Amino acid sequence: MIFSIMQVPFLDFHYSPKEEEDIMAAINRVIKSRWFILGREVEQLEALYAQFNAVKYCVGVSNGLDALHLALRALEVGAGDEVIVPSNTYIASVLAITHVGAMPVFVEPRMGTYNINPDLIEEKISNKTKVIIPVHLYGHACEMDSIMHIAEKNNLHLVEDNAQAHGAMFNGKLTGSFGDINATSFYPTKNLGALGDAGALTTDSENLFLKVRQYRNYGSNRKYFNEVIGYNARLDELQAAILNVKLIHLNAANEERKIIASLYREGLKNIGEVQLPQIAEKATSVYHQFVIRTKRRDELLAFLHAKGIQTMIHYPVPPHLQRAYAYLGYRKGDLPIAEEIADTVLSLPIYPGLKQAQVEYVCEMIQCYFRN
Ligand SMILES: *Cc1c(COP(=O)(O)O)cnc(C)c1O
């Protein structure tokens, strides 16, 4: 088959005419209300997202990093404490730990699922360990039964980083509903994305709910009375109003991502030099990313680029090798699985509105590259 060049952007924000109209109406509603911070839109989003995520409480905040940070604050994690975090994650999971003055302790992922390997957690637990942060990377739920078991057995808190996995499940239970308190992001490119920065915490604990609500608003429940040294980590009404519309479309958007993922799986099977993402037993994925691995990643990326296909690398440098964390003293080779992942992963375009013909073109071009 001969293909002419087709443009496949890595990302393309796609709204149905109805969705776009509803978003405009929501924005207008906020403008007309003359109320911009902590009002009815934020309250509605908190109620709807708690319901979506099957938890008692949700607190809207400014972004995903602040959500993680406030979760650790609420659990009173600080100097002298250790927090277990996967070595293969976005930097924000680690930044939250060092922001509260605690020490990140990295646990390697499984190569197949890219997620934290529960078999390697216990050897990293010390008498300083306070929290485990599983990250449901690329939309794939972590192996939550083993992780929960380890947390309970060792009396550790659990904080899920659910920024990439709104709607994913383990054993029929939603990610973001396992931990003591969990963080998520509504950054525009996430499965549920605002039109700016936004995030949230989810919990079943009334105590933690009240604490993070206080922390997000200067440590205050009553205006000008401050109980704790808080932050400004509020979600604004405009983003909440937009999210209230977009949340209605989340399940359909996730289904579209799953269909695209199965098209990739079909189109890329049997290429010996390409490893496809694996989903753990009892886990589902909402495919925030579709991440393949190949030793010839950089050449493949350049080849696809020349064919009009944009790809990305999530992520090129693991947190322990970032210059920001040089003081932790890690060297190349210390966390070899995360490092190999960083050297070999390639994220293919996946988003609602991506056409089947585009996915097939991407697959054909990858096949073509490995044939030659
Ligand atoms: C996006 C993301 C965050 C941070 O979210 P922001 O809203 O950008 O602060 C945290 N963890 C993971 C895994 C993410 O993908």
The ligand as a MOL file (V3000), in Angstrom:
LIG
                    3D

  0  0  0     0  0            999 V3000
M  V30 BEGIN CTAB
M  V30 COUNTS 15 15 0 0 0
M  V30 BEGIN ATOM
M  V30 1 C 0.4800 16.4000 35.3580 0
M  V30 2 C 0.9780 15.5990 36.4880 0
M  V30 3 C 1.1600 16.1390 37.7640 0
M  V30 4 C 1.0890 17.6020 38.0580 0
M  V30 5 O -0.0320 18.2380 37.6540 0
M  V30 6 P 0.0000 19.8270 37.3830 0
M  V30 7 O -1.4510 20.1640 37.3340 0
M  V30 8 O 0.7130 20.0340 36.0910 0
M  V30 9 O 0.6850 20.4650 38.5310 0
M  V30 10 C 1.5350 15.2990 38.7850 0
M  V30 11 N 1.7680 14.0020 38.5770 0
M  V30 12 C 1.6340 13.4400 37.3570 0
M  V30 13 C 1.8860 11.9860 37.2020 0
M  V30 14 C 1.2520 14.2230 36.2740 0
M  V30 15 O 1.1460 13.6530 35.0660 0
M  V30 END ATOM
M  V30 BEGIN BOND
M  V30 1 1 1 2
M  V30 2 1 2 3
M  V30 3 2 2 14
M  V30 4 1 3 4
M  V30 5 2 3 10
M  V30 6 1 4 5
M  V30 7 1 5 6
M  V30 8 2 6 7
M  V30 9 1 6 8
M  V30 10 1 6 9
M  V30 11 1 10 11
M  V30 12 2 11 12
M  V30 13 1 12 13
M  V30 14 1 12 14
M  V30 15 1 14 15
M  V30 END BOND
M  V30 END CTAB
M  END
